[in-house]
Amino acid sequence: MNAIPLEITCAETKAKIDAGDEFLFLDCREQNEYDHVKIDGTTLLPMSEIQARVGELDPHRDAEIIIHCHHGGRSLQVTQWLRQQGLANTKSMAGGIDQWAAEIDTSLARY
């Protein structure tokens, strides 16, 4: 049984940022969504490209990876897939950028 939870809350993610914790913050939405609104410090790796580009994550294989999308559905799928590829410390940010914009950074546009 995997002891690492599949999901992390927006508040827990923000606390990690504020504490200076090192992790890779991935946005798995598409380019047009990222261009519309993004969380500072995130890296775009669209779900539609993840299988072709998974090698880009090799330097982060032993690091914590937190993934977000719009509401949390795609990021949960990507999290489960990446764990199957051996990236065990991968989590999905529950609620996605929409919840982040509602709770953490209300200056962000919601869509």
N, C-alpha and C positions, 0 to 999 in steps of 0.2 A: 504494500500500500504506500502510495506517495504521500509523504508527510507535508509537503509544500502545498498550501492551498492553491486552488486554481484561480481564485479571484482575490483582488485587493481593492479596497474602497478608494474613492477620490481623496478623502481626508487622510488616509494612511499614505497614499502616494505623495500628497502635498507635504506631509510631515517628513517623509524621506528627503524630499527636495530641500526643505528648510533646514534639515539636520546636516545637509551636505553629503548624504549617502551616495555612493557611486552605483549607478545602474544605468542600463540602456533603456531609454523611454521611446518606444516605437509607436508610430501612428500607422495603422494598417488600412486607413481609408484611401480613397483614390485621390489622384493629383488635384482634380477640380475641387474636391472637398477641402483638401489641405490648403489650397490657394485661397479659399473662402474664409477659413478660420483655422487657427492652429494654436496649440499650447507651446509656449516658448520652451526650447530645449528638447523638443521631440525630433525624431528622425523619421522621415517618411519611407515606408516600405509597404506598398499597397498589397493587400491580400491577393489580388489578381496576379502579382509578380513574385510572390513569396517562394514558390517552388523553384523558379528559375534563379532566384537571387539568394537562396538560403545560405550559400557559401560566404556571403558578406557578413554573416553572423558568427563565423568561426572564431574571430578574435574575442568574442563575448561568450564563448561556450561555457565557461565556468562562472560567468558573472550573472547577476540578477538582471532579468529583462522584464519590463512592464510594458504591456501592449494596450493601446486604446483604439477605439473606433468611434462611431457616432453614438450608439447606445449600449454597446457591450456584447452584441451577438457575434459580429465578425471577429472581434479580438479574442473571444472565448474559443472560437473554432481555430484560429491561428495558434493560440496558446497550446491547445491540445495537439495540434499537428507538430509544432516545434518540439514539444516534449517527446513525441514519438521519434523525432530526429536526434534525440539525445541532449537537447537543451532543457535540462531538468528544472532549472530555477527560473521558469517563465511563468508570468501571471498576467491575467486579464484585468484591466481596471474596470470594475463594475460601473455601469451607468454611462461610460464613455465621456466624450467631450461635452455632450449635452448636460450631463449631471455636473461635470466640472464647471461649465459656464453658469449653471444655476447655483452652485454651492461655493465654489472656490474663487473663480474670477468672473464676476458678473459683467465685466467690460467686454467679454467675448460675445460675438454674434451667435445666435442660436438659429438652427434651421431644421 
